[in-house]
Structures are given as C-alpha cells and as structure tokens.
C-alpha cells in the first residue's frame, strides 16, 4: 500500500492531520516537569530557598505561557491537556513534602491535600470503563490550584526571619487556607459529577 497522501491532498494537509507533540507549549510543559526534582533538591539538599523560589516562579511563568501560546497558535493537544495538570499536581506534591520535612507546615495539611487527590484518582478506573479519561475541570479546582501555587512560595518566604518574612507569613497562610478549602470543595463537586456518571448506563 502506498504511503503517499491521496490525490489532491498536500503535505501541509497531512501534517495538520498528525497530532503535534513537539510544540512550544508542550516543550514548556516538559520543562515544568523537569523542574520538579530540581526544586525538591534545592529545598531539601542545600536549602537554597532563593533558587527554589526562582524555580517556582519560572514554573508559574511557563504555566501561563504554554496556555497562551497553545491558544494563540492553535497548538492545543491532548498531550498538553494531560501534561499541564500533571505538572501542577507534581509541584504541589513536591512542595508539600518539602515544606513538611522543613517543618514549615503540619503533616496533617499535606495529608488532607494529597488525600483529596488520591480519592479523585480512585475514580479513574470507573470513568475509563465508561470511555472517559476524566471529569471536566471545574473553575473551583483551577482557583484552588492557583491559590496553593501562590501560597507555597510565600510559606517558604515566611519561614525566614525579617520584615519580608513577617509580611509574607500571614498572606501565605491566607492563600493556604483559602486554597485548601476550595480544593476540598471542588473535590466534592467532582464526586457529585462522578456519581452522576455512575448512574448513567454503560454503553456497550
């Protein structure tokens, strides 16, 4: 069988039909993933908090940039839709582990946030049996993630003595408590959606 495109089709048409993987937005998402172990090492190894904060800032910038570029240049992809939330969750997990080991936050807070994600991960097998890869992202979940990703660097900053630390600490805990509350609330909404999906008959 010939591998040539059908008559009338151009190489550009064939390229457009192939799913793009090595796009700029996806490469930015990959860079965010590579930054996770670097961030955790900086936090727990040399305690290079300034560099760890820089990694978080760069991660936040690339998180914003990959979404903007994907929409601007029509480079939205299933891989990008997968990588973005995975990178967010890994940064949250790495930061929670680091902050607990540095005695900046209580372990109970980390267990609460990580436990929420584990509960939602437990719904995936049932969703996949129904041909779904996941539930639609709720704006409350996005807001919760936004708050937590702002809270964690501020918590790290607030752990240091001085005026800057004194100012950052209450702001950090405000973001932390609000973000955790939204995180749990959004989980409740996802579970309601999940229950509705289970109530629908499985299509053979």
N, CA, C and O of each residue as an XYZ file, in Angstrom:
816
protein
N       0.847     -1.196      0.000
C       0.000      0.000      0.000
C       0.876      1.237      0.000
O       1.864      1.311      0.730
N       0.510      2.201     -0.818
C       1.323      3.412     -0.938
C       1.184      4.261      0.294
O       0.097      4.365      0.863
N       2.289      4.878      0.721
C       2.271      5.787      1.869
C       2.069      7.219      1.449
O       2.085      8.126      2.281
N       1.874      7.435      0.118
C       1.694      8.786     -0.368
C       0.310      9.295      0.015
O      -0.624      8.500      0.117
N       0.155     10.596      0.229
C      -1.157     11.136      0.546
C      -2.082     10.983     -0.638
O      -1.610     10.919     -1.773
N      -3.408     10.922     -0.413
C      -4.337     10.775     -1.507
C      -4.253     11.936     -2.476
O      -3.759     13.015     -2.147
N      -4.756     11.684     -3.701
C      -4.724     12.729     -4.727
C      -5.457     13.957     -4.236
O      -6.537     13.871     -3.650
N      -4.846     15.102     -4.487
C      -5.457     16.361     -4.084
C      -5.034     16.813     -2.716
O      -5.214     17.980     -2.366
N      -4.458     15.892     -1.910
C      -4.013     16.274     -0.573
C      -2.586     16.763     -0.651
O      -1.781     16.236     -1.418
N      -2.275     17.757      0.133
C      -0.929     18.307      0.162
C      -0.217     17.824      1.395
O      -0.840     17.329      2.334
N       1.118     17.969      1.390
C       1.897     17.573      2.567
C       1.512     18.405      3.768
O       1.582     17.930      4.901
N       1.103     19.652      3.534
C       0.659     20.515      4.636
C      -0.599     19.951      5.275
O      -0.738     19.952      6.499
N      -1.537     19.457      4.420
C      -2.766     18.865      4.940
C      -2.453     17.652      5.805
O      -3.036     17.469      6.874
N      -1.511     16.813      5.322
C      -1.146     15.613      6.081
C      -0.522     15.981      7.409
O      -0.775     15.335      8.426
N       0.311     17.042      7.396
C       0.952     17.474      8.641
C      -0.083     17.963      9.635
O       0.026     17.699     10.832
N      -1.087     18.676      9.144
C      -2.101     19.198     10.035
C      -2.916     18.086     10.678
O      -3.406     18.228     11.798
N      -3.059     16.954      9.944
C      -3.848     15.869     10.499
C      -3.088     15.096     11.566
O      -3.705     14.448     12.412
N      -1.760     15.153     11.542
C      -0.975     14.427     12.542
C      -0.980     15.205     13.856
O      -0.804     16.423     13.854
N      -1.183     14.503     14.991
C      -1.171     15.207     16.270
C       0.210     15.776     16.562
O       1.208     15.061     16.484
N       0.267     17.039     16.891
C       1.546     17.691     17.179
C       1.976     17.343     18.592
O       1.180     17.432     19.527
N       3.225     16.949     18.752
C       3.772     16.620     20.067
C       4.836     17.623     20.463
O       4.777     18.199     21.550
N       5.811     17.837     19.589
C       6.919     18.738     19.913
C       6.554     20.173     19.550
O       7.190     20.802     18.705
N       5.522     20.667     20.205
C       5.141     22.071     20.055
C       5.773     22.875     21.182
O       6.202     22.311     22.189
N       5.830     24.174     21.014
C       6.399     25.025     22.061
C       5.627     24.889     23.375
O       6.259     24.750     24.422
N       4.277     24.923     23.372
C       3.563     24.732     24.640
C       3.898     23.413     25.323
O       4.074     23.377     26.540
N       3.989     22.318     24.550
C       4.313     21.022     25.157
C       5.737     20.994     25.703
O       5.988     20.410     26.758
N       6.664     21.621     24.989
C       8.048     21.684     25.476
C       8.130     22.481     26.769
O       8.915     22.144     27.655
N       7.326     23.537     26.888
C       7.285     24.304     28.137
C       6.731     23.440     29.274
O       7.211     23.506     30.406
N       5.720     22.635     28.961
C       5.162     21.740     29.983
C       6.187     20.697     30.409
O       6.294     20.379     31.593
N       6.954     20.154     29.432
C       8.017     19.207     29.773
C       9.062     19.866     30.680
O       9.560     19.244     31.619
N       9.387     21.125     30.390
C      10.381     21.828     31.212
C       9.876     22.003     32.632
O      10.656     21.937     33.583
N       8.570     22.225     32.784
C       7.993     22.321     34.128
C       8.166     21.012     34.883
O       8.498     21.013     36.068
N       7.939     19.892     34.195
C       8.096     18.585     34.835
C       9.541     18.356     35.273
O       9.787     17.819     36.353
N      10.496     18.763     34.435
C      11.910     18.592     34.778
C      12.307     19.467     35.968
O      13.265     19.165     36.680
N      11.568     20.541     36.172
C      11.888     21.429     37.289
C      11.467     20.889     38.645
O      11.940     21.373     39.674
N      10.577     19.885     38.665
C      10.069     19.365     39.944
C      11.188     18.757     40.794
O      11.355     19.168     41.942
N      11.972     17.781     40.269
C      13.052     17.231     41.112
C      14.111     18.275     41.456
O      14.690     18.226     42.541
N      14.371     19.214     40.554
C      15.340     20.271     40.852
C      14.859     21.113     42.019
O      15.629     21.427     42.926
N      13.592     21.473     41.995
C      13.013     22.269     43.080
C      13.124     21.536     44.416
O      13.522     22.120     45.424
N      12.766     20.243     44.412
C      12.782     19.485     45.666
C      14.202     19.339     46.192
O      14.421     19.411     47.401
N      15.172     19.133     45.302
C      16.570     19.022     45.733
C      17.059     20.337     46.329
O      17.728     20.338     47.362
N      16.732     21.454     45.687
C      17.145     22.759     46.208
C      16.545     23.014     47.585
O      17.176     23.613     48.455
N      15.311     22.545     47.764
C      14.608     22.790     49.027
C      15.149     21.939     50.160
O      15.268     22.409     51.292
N      15.481     20.683     49.861
C      15.865     19.746     50.917
C      17.367     19.504     51.003
O      17.871     19.128     52.061
N      18.094     19.716     49.893
C      19.532     19.481     49.891
C      20.291     20.655     50.480
O      20.545     20.708     51.683
N      20.648     21.593     49.620
C      21.427     22.744     50.114
C      20.593     23.811     50.798
O      21.133     24.825     51.241
N      19.263     23.599     50.894
C      18.365     24.632     51.443
C      18.555     25.961     50.706
O      18.570     27.031     51.315
N      18.696     25.867     49.398
C      18.861     27.072     48.572
C      17.479     27.622     48.251
O      16.972     27.466     47.140
N      16.872     28.276     49.259
C      15.483     28.705     49.131
C      15.286     29.737     48.030
O      14.254     29.735     47.359
N      16.253     30.610     47.838
C      16.117     31.634     46.796
C      16.039     30.978     45.420
O      15.219     31.370     44.590
N      16.887     29.985     45.179
C      16.861     29.288     43.893
C      15.600     28.439     43.753
O      15.037     28.328     42.664
N      15.160     27.842     44.860
C      13.923     27.062     44.829
C      12.736     27.956     44.474
O      11.867     27.571     43.691
N      12.713     29.150     45.057
C      11.653     30.106     44.724
C      11.724     30.518     43.264
O      10.697     30.699     42.609
N      12.937     30.664     42.761
C      13.111     31.027     41.353
C      12.537     29.944     40.445
O      11.898     30.246     39.438
N      12.769     28.675     40.807
C      12.216     27.568     40.018
C      10.688     27.635     40.026
O      10.053     27.409     38.996
N      10.099     27.945     41.183
C       8.649     28.051     41.264
C       8.131     29.207     40.407
O       7.113     29.081     39.727
N       8.842     30.326     40.450
C       8.431     31.483     39.654
C       8.490     31.152     38.161
O       7.563     31.459     37.410
N       9.585     30.524     37.743
C       9.726     30.142     36.328
C       8.638     29.147     35.939
O       8.101     29.207     34.832
N       8.313     28.231     36.855
C       7.248     27.276     36.585
C       5.918     27.980     36.378
O       5.148     27.630     35.484
N       5.656     28.982     37.220
C       4.413     29.733     37.083
C       4.340     30.487     35.769
O       3.284     30.557     35.140
N       5.478     31.055     35.354
C       5.514     31.802     34.091
C       5.286     30.862     32.909
O       4.525     31.178     31.994
N       5.953     29.701     32.933
C       5.789     28.753     31.827
C       4.379     28.163     31.810
O       3.850     27.855     30.742
N       3.770     28.004     32.988
C       2.400     27.515     33.065
C       1.464     28.490     32.357
O       0.580     28.082     31.604
N       1.670     29.772     32.606
C       0.862     30.798     31.931
C       1.170     30.841     30.440
O       0.264     30.942     29.613
N       2.457     30.765     30.104
C       2.876     30.927     28.712
C       2.405     29.777     27.837
O       1.999     29.999     26.697
N       2.452     28.532     28.355
C       2.076     27.421     27.479
C       0.598     27.485     27.104
O       0.222     27.131     25.986
N      -0.242     27.937     28.042
C      -1.659     28.082     27.723
C      -1.914     29.185     26.714
O      -2.713     29.021     25.792
N      -1.231     30.315     26.890
C      -1.397     31.446     25.968
C      -0.933     31.069     24.562
O      -1.621     31.339     23.577
N       0.246     30.438     24.480
C       0.794     30.082     23.173
C      -0.045     29.007     22.478
O      -0.234     29.042     21.262
N      -0.545     28.051     23.270
C      -1.359     26.993     22.675
C      -2.623     27.571     22.048
O      -3.039     27.145     20.970
N      -3.231     28.543     22.728
C      -4.440     29.154     22.169
C      -4.108     30.093     21.020
O      -4.817     30.131     20.014
N      -3.021     30.855     21.174
C      -2.675     31.852     20.168
C      -2.312     31.206     18.834
O      -2.702     31.707     17.780
N      -1.567     30.098     18.869
C      -1.090     29.462     17.641
C      -1.833     28.160     17.326
O      -1.379     27.357     16.510
N      -2.983     27.963     17.984
C      -3.820     26.793     17.726
C      -3.018     25.500     17.869
O      -3.032     24.638     16.990
N      -2.315     25.386     19.006
C      -1.492     24.202     19.263
C      -2.006     23.425     20.476
O      -1.234     22.785     21.191
N      -3.315     23.490     20.694
C      -3.918     22.702     21.764
C      -3.781     21.221     21.403
O      -3.961     20.842     20.246
N      -3.467     20.398     22.381
C      -3.311     18.965     22.121
C      -3.717     18.170     23.344
O      -3.765     18.695     24.456
N      -4.012     16.884     23.123
C      -4.371     16.008     24.241
C      -3.181     15.832     25.177
O      -3.350     15.745     26.394
N      -1.962     15.778     24.603
C      -0.771     15.650     25.440
C      -0.613     16.869     26.340
O      -0.324     16.738     27.529
N      -0.805     18.061     25.765
C      -0.694     19.273     26.556
C      -1.746     19.335     27.643
O      -1.467     19.770     28.761
N      -2.963     18.900     27.318
C      -4.042     18.887     28.308
C      -3.737     17.923     29.449
O      -4.213     18.112     30.569
N      -2.942     16.887     29.164
C      -2.538     15.936     30.198
C      -1.361     16.453     31.011
O      -1.359     16.363     32.239
N      -0.350     17.000     30.318
C       0.877     17.430     30.992
C       0.642     18.572     31.972
O       1.235     18.598     33.051
N      -0.218     19.512     31.604
C      -0.404     20.707     32.427
C      -0.893     20.382     33.836
O      -0.252     20.800     34.801
N      -2.010     19.646     33.998
C      -2.442     19.315     35.361
C      -1.487     18.380     36.087
O      -1.357     18.453     37.309
N      -0.804     17.485     35.332
C       0.167     16.594     35.967
C       1.306     17.408     36.576
O       1.728     17.145     37.702
N       1.804     18.400     35.830
C       2.870     19.254     36.347
C       2.402     20.019     37.584
O       3.149     20.146     38.555
N       1.163     20.531     37.554
C       0.623     21.242     38.717
C       0.595     20.333     39.937
O       1.031     20.715     41.023
N       0.069     19.112     39.743
C      -0.043     18.180     40.885
C       1.334     17.790     41.419
O       1.521     17.678     42.631
N       2.292     17.584     40.526
C       3.632     17.203     40.983
C       4.300     18.335     41.753
O       4.988     18.087     42.743
N       4.105     19.579     41.309
C       4.662     20.707     42.063
C       4.007     20.814     43.434
O       4.679     21.071     44.433
N       2.704     20.618     43.476
C       2.010     20.663     44.765
C       2.529     19.558     45.681
O       2.818     19.802     46.853
N       2.648     18.332     45.143
C       3.146     17.209     45.944
C       4.571     17.463     46.425
O       4.868     17.282     47.606
N       5.452     17.881     45.522
C       6.849     18.115     45.885
C       6.962     19.219     46.936
O       7.755     19.121     47.873
N       6.160     20.266     46.767
C       6.233     21.379     47.721
C       5.710     20.962     49.081
O       6.283     21.321     50.109
N       4.618     20.202     49.089
C       4.079     19.728     50.369
C       5.097     18.870     51.105
O       5.318     19.045     52.304
N       5.717     17.941     50.380
C       6.729     17.073     51.000
C       7.880     17.910     51.542
O       8.334     17.701     52.667
N       8.347     18.853     50.738
C       9.457     19.695     51.170
C       9.122     20.541     52.375
O       9.922     20.649     53.304
N       7.931     21.152     52.369
C       7.540     22.029     53.478
C       7.300     21.245     54.765
O       7.569     21.744     55.857
N       6.795     20.017     54.637
C       6.624     19.180     55.836
C       7.984     18.798     56.409
O       8.203     18.904     57.616
N       8.901     18.353     55.543
C      10.227     17.948     56.011
C      11.024     19.127     56.561
O      11.911     18.941     57.394
N      10.715     20.329     56.104
C      11.359     21.535     56.633
C      10.616     22.088     57.852
O      10.998     23.120     58.403
N       9.545     21.391     58.269
C       8.743     21.788     59.441
C       8.122     23.174     59.271
O       8.026     23.944     60.227
N       7.702     23.481     58.047
C       7.061     24.774     57.768
C       5.545     24.635     57.826
O       4.856     25.578     58.215
N       5.014     23.469     57.443
C       3.578     23.210     57.555
C       3.385     21.902     58.309
O       4.272     21.048     58.302
N       2.228     21.734     58.963
C       1.987     20.471     59.683
C       1.710     19.328     58.711
O       1.147     19.554     57.639
N       2.096     18.114     59.067
C       1.851     16.962     58.182
C       0.376     16.768     57.859
O       0.029     16.303     56.774
N      -0.505     17.131     58.817
C      -1.935     16.933     58.606
C      -2.442     17.704     57.384
O      -3.332     17.234     56.675
N      -1.879     18.877     57.144
C      -2.288     19.667     55.980
C      -1.904     18.959     54.686
O      -2.684     18.908     53.735
N      -0.695     18.416     54.664
C      -0.241     17.688     53.477
C      -1.103     16.448     53.240
O      -1.467     16.152     52.101
N      -1.428     15.729     54.302
C      -2.252     14.530     54.179
C      -3.627     14.887     53.633
O      -4.180     14.149     52.817
N      -4.183     16.009     54.073
C      -5.508     16.442     53.624
C      -5.504     16.728     52.119
O      -6.397     16.291     51.393
N      -4.496     17.460     51.664
C      -4.445     17.842     50.248
C      -4.119     16.637     49.363
O      -4.749     16.430     48.326
N      -3.130     15.844     49.783
C      -2.759     14.670     48.983
C      -3.878     13.639     48.994
O      -4.145     12.992     47.982
N      -4.535     13.487     50.148
C      -5.646     12.538     50.248
C      -6.771     12.886     49.304
O      -7.410     12.000     48.737
N      -7.019     14.173     49.130
C      -8.061     14.622     48.194
C      -7.749     14.131     46.780
O      -8.625     13.617     46.084
N      -6.489     14.294     46.365
C      -6.113     13.861     45.023
C      -6.200     12.348     44.868
O      -6.605     11.848     43.818
N      -5.816     11.618     45.920
C      -5.870     10.160     45.855
C      -7.311      9.659     45.714
O      -7.573      8.683     45.010
N      -8.236     10.337     46.389
C      -9.651      9.966     46.271
C     -10.116     10.135     44.828
O     -10.802      9.268     44.288
N      -9.742     11.257     44.204
C     -10.164     11.503     42.828
C      -9.480     10.545     41.849
O     -10.085     10.118     40.866
N      -8.214     10.209     42.124
C      -7.525      9.230     41.273
C      -8.258      7.887     41.326
O      -8.300      7.153     40.339
N      -8.831      7.578     42.484
C      -9.559      6.322     42.629
C     -10.798      6.227     41.764
O     -11.325      5.133     41.560
N     -11.279      7.360     41.249
C     -12.459      7.330     40.383
C     -12.105      7.021     38.923
O     -12.995      6.712     38.130
N     -10.826      7.099     38.558
C     -10.432      6.973     37.160
C     -10.763      5.614     36.537
O     -11.243      5.583     35.404
N     -10.527      4.480     37.230
C     -10.861      3.195     36.591
C     -12.327      3.106     36.159
O     -12.627      2.630     35.064
N     -13.240      3.565     37.023
C     -14.661      3.520     36.671
C     -14.972      4.454     35.508
O     -15.802      4.127     34.659
N     -14.316      5.612     35.459
C     -14.533      6.540     34.353
C     -14.028      5.948     33.043
O     -14.682      6.080     32.008
N     -12.872      5.300     33.082
C     -12.305      4.724     31.866
C     -13.152      3.578     31.340
O     -13.216      3.361     30.130
N     -13.802      2.842     32.232
C     -14.696      1.782     31.770
C     -15.889      2.354     30.996
O     -16.547      1.656     30.225
N     -16.140      3.626     31.224
C     -17.221      4.311     30.514
C     -16.699      5.171     29.368
O     -17.424      6.001     28.819
N     -15.429      4.963     29.012
C     -14.859      5.664     27.867
C     -14.436      7.087     28.152
O     -14.238      7.870     27.223
N     -14.294      7.439     29.432
C     -13.889      8.796     29.808
C     -12.473      8.772     30.375
O     -12.087      7.830     31.068
N     -11.711      9.806     30.076
C     -10.360      9.915     30.635
C     -10.351     10.698     31.936
O      -9.363     10.676     32.669
N     -11.438     11.386     32.223
C     -11.535     12.182     33.441
C     -12.789     13.021     33.400
O     -13.551     12.989     32.434
N     -12.991     13.774     34.470
C     -14.143     14.661     34.554
C     -13.751     16.055     34.095
O     -12.581     16.428     34.187
N     -14.710     16.832     33.601
C     -14.394     18.204     33.188
C     -13.802     19.006     34.340
O     -14.255     18.901     35.480
N     -12.782     19.808     34.033
C     -12.132     20.632     35.056
C     -13.083     21.735     35.491
O     -13.622     22.467     34.661
N     -13.284     21.849     36.794
C     -14.173     22.872     37.345
C     -13.370     24.122     37.680
O     -12.200     24.045     38.055
N     -14.019     25.271     37.539
C     -13.287     26.514     37.805
C     -12.847     26.612     39.258
O     -11.851     27.272     39.553
N     -13.575     25.961     40.179
C     -13.157     25.978     41.584
C     -11.845     25.215     41.768
O     -11.002     25.601     42.578
N     -11.681     24.132     41.011
C     -10.426     23.383     41.071
C      -9.269     24.217     40.572
O      -8.177     24.182     41.140
N      -9.507     24.975     39.497
C      -8.462     25.856     38.975
C      -8.127     26.954     39.982
O      -6.959     27.285     40.185
N      -9.162     27.516     40.613
C      -8.934     28.570     41.600
C      -8.169     28.034     42.804
O      -7.300     28.714     43.349
N      -8.499     26.803     43.218
C      -7.807     26.191     44.354
C      -6.328     25.988     44.040
O      -5.458     26.311     44.850
N      -6.059     25.450     42.856
C      -4.666     25.233     42.450
C      -3.916     26.550     42.380
O      -2.768     26.639     42.814
N      -4.561     27.572     41.835
C      -3.963     28.911     41.755
C      -3.571     29.411     43.144
O      -2.463     29.910     43.339
N      -4.491     29.275     44.115
C      -4.209     29.737     45.477
C      -3.061     28.972     46.109
O      -2.193     29.566     46.749
N      -3.052     27.653     45.932
C      -1.999     26.851     46.550
C      -0.634     27.125     45.930
O       0.373     27.169     46.637
N      -0.600     27.307     44.618
C       0.681     27.571     43.964
C       1.230     28.953     44.323
O       2.432     29.194     44.214
N       0.351     29.855     44.749
C       0.809     31.134     45.289
C       1.198     31.001     46.762
O       2.133     31.651     47.231
N       0.463     30.143     47.486
C       0.690     30.011     48.929
C       2.048     29.416     49.246
O       2.731     29.888     50.154
N       2.452     28.384     48.513
C       3.643     27.632     48.883
C       4.931     28.459     48.845
O       5.701     28.399     49.804
N       5.202     29.224     47.787
C       6.417     30.052     47.842
C       6.366     31.106     48.940
O       7.391     31.459     49.523
N       5.160     31.604     49.218
C       5.022     32.593     50.295
C       5.266     31.935     51.657
O       5.836     32.558     52.552
N       4.835     30.678     51.816
C       5.120     29.959     53.059
C       6.614     29.783     53.250
O       7.135     29.933     54.355
N       7.295     29.463     52.164
C       8.748     29.305     52.234
C       9.408     30.628     52.591
O      10.328     30.675     53.409
N       8.933     31.697     51.974
C       9.469     33.022     52.270
C       9.164     33.417     53.708
O       9.999     34.017     54.385
N       7.968     33.079     54.170
C       7.570     33.434     55.531
C       8.284     32.652     56.605
O       8.207     33.010     57.780
N       8.981     31.588     56.232
C       9.719     30.795     57.222
C      11.030     31.460     57.632
O      11.684     31.022     58.578
N      11.412     32.520     56.918
C      12.657     33.219     57.225
C      12.390     34.433     58.113
O      11.323     35.045     58.053
N      13.366     34.758     58.922
C      13.227     35.910     59.814
C      13.419     37.207     59.035
O      14.051     37.234     57.979
N      12.862     38.271     59.581
C      12.999     39.572     58.942
C      11.651     40.137     58.530
O      10.624     39.463     58.609
N      11.675     41.382     58.090
C      10.445     42.076     57.723
C       9.715     41.377     56.586
O       8.494     41.225     56.626
N      10.464     40.952     55.573
C       9.852     40.302     54.430
C       9.146     39.015     54.845
O       8.037     38.732     54.390
N       9.792     38.240     55.708
C       9.179     37.011     56.194
C       7.946     37.283     57.029
O       6.957     36.557     56.934
N       7.996     38.341     57.861
C       6.856     38.698     58.707
C       5.652     39.118     57.865
O       4.510     38.818     58.213
N       5.911     39.804     56.770
C       4.820     40.240     55.895
C       4.270     39.069     55.093
O       3.061     38.961     54.889
N       5.168     38.188     54.636
C       4.750     37.082     53.762
C       3.951     36.017     54.518
O       3.053     35.400     53.945
N       4.267     35.798     55.788
C       3.676     34.662     56.503
C       2.152     34.720     56.601
O       1.503     33.735     56.251
N       1.538     35.830     57.062
C       0.070     35.836     57.135
C      -0.593     35.754     55.763
O      -1.645     35.132     55.614
N       0.021     36.380     54.763
C      -0.524     36.300     53.404
C      -0.457     34.860     52.910
O      -1.384     34.367     52.266
N       0.655     34.192     53.221
C       0.833     32.797     52.803
C      -0.235     31.900     53.401
O      -0.807     31.062     52.704
N      -0.509     32.070     54.692
C      -1.496     31.210     55.335
C      -2.910     31.530     54.875
O      -3.769     30.649     54.850
N      -3.157     32.788     54.509
C      -4.465     33.125     53.947
C      -4.677     32.378     52.631
O      -5.732     31.783     52.412
N      -3.668     32.413     51.756
C      -3.745     31.677     50.492
C      -3.868     30.175     50.747
O      -4.613     29.482     50.054
N      -3.130     29.673     51.749
C      -3.135     28.237     52.047
C      -4.510     27.769     52.506
O      -5.031     26.772     52.007
N      -5.095     28.491     53.457
C      -6.390     28.077     53.998
C      -7.500     28.219     52.958
O      -8.355     27.343     52.832
N      -7.483     29.317     52.222
C      -8.489     29.521     51.194
C      -8.327     28.485     50.075
O      -9.307     27.912     49.599
N      -7.085     28.258     49.669
C      -6.836     27.277     48.612
C      -7.219     25.875     49.028
O      -7.793     25.131     48.232
N      -6.910     25.493     50.271
C      -7.260     24.152     50.751
C      -8.772     23.981     50.813
O      -9.304     22.938     50.435
N      -9.466     25.023     51.296
C     -10.924     24.968     51.341
C     -11.532     24.781     49.955
O     -12.422     23.952     49.763
N     -11.039     25.561     48.991
C     -11.530     25.427     47.615
C     -11.173     24.065     47.028
O     -11.941     23.488     46.258
N     -10.007     23.564     47.398
C      -9.549     22.264     46.900
C     -10.502     21.161     47.339
O     -10.862     20.289     46.549
N     -10.910     21.206     48.607
C     -11.831     20.198     49.124
C     -13.235     20.393     48.551
O     -13.922     19.420     48.240
N     -13.653     21.636     48.412
C     -14.968     21.938     47.847
C     -15.051     21.420     46.405
O     -16.032     20.786     46.016
N     -14.009     21.701     45.628
C     -14.012     21.239     44.237
C     -14.035     19.717     44.171
O     -14.643     19.143     43.267
N     -13.371     19.056     45.129
C     -13.399     17.584     45.164
C     -14.822     17.088     45.372
O     -15.243     16.109     44.756
N     -15.568     17.775     46.250
C     -16.964     17.408     46.461
C     -17.780     17.531     45.185
O     -18.616     16.675     44.895
N     -17.541     18.593     44.422
C     -18.258     18.777     43.154
C     -17.885     17.696     42.146
O     -18.742     17.196     41.417
N     -16.588     17.334     42.107
C     -16.164     16.262     41.207
C     -16.827     14.933     41.580
O     -17.213     14.158     40.705
N     -16.955     14.681     42.879
C     -17.573     13.430     43.305
C     -19.061     13.399     42.964
O     -19.608     12.338     42.660
N     -19.717     14.560     43.014
C     -21.118     14.637     42.578
C     -21.214     14.309     41.087
O     -22.089     13.553     40.665
N     -20.296     14.892     40.286
C     -20.253     14.572     38.855
C     -20.000     13.081     38.639
O     -20.617     12.457     37.776
N     -19.100     12.527     39.421
C     -18.760     11.111     39.291
C     -19.973     10.231     39.596
O     -20.211      9.235     38.913
N     -20.728     10.600     40.614
C     -21.922      9.827     40.963
C     -22.941      9.866     39.833
O     -23.604      8.866     39.557
N     -23.066     11.015     39.181
C     -23.999     11.119     38.051
C     -23.549     10.241     36.887
O     -24.365      9.609     36.216
N     -22.222     10.214     36.657
C     -21.703      9.356     35.587
C     -21.994      7.895     35.883
O     -22.378      7.147     34.985
N     -21.815      7.477     37.139
C     -22.083      6.083     37.510
C     -23.544      5.723     37.342
O     -23.884      4.574     37.058
N     -24.417      6.726     37.521
C     -25.852      6.453     37.402
C     -26.290      6.253     35.962
O     -27.370      5.722     35.706
N     -25.442      6.684     35.006
C     -25.797      6.510     33.603
C     -25.457      5.095     33.162
O     -24.466      4.526     33.620
N     -26.272      4.517     32.272
C     -25.983      3.147     31.792
C     -24.707      3.121     30.960
O     -24.404      4.059     30.222
N     -23.968      2.019     31.098
C     -22.738      1.848     30.334
C     -23.098      1.477     28.891
O     -23.856      0.536     28.656
N     -22.545      2.228     27.926
C     -22.803      1.950     26.520
C     -21.855      0.864     26.050
O     -20.638      1.007     26.166
N     -22.396     -0.214     25.525
C     -21.560     -1.340     25.073
C     -20.797     -0.972     23.819
O     -20.043     -1.791     23.292
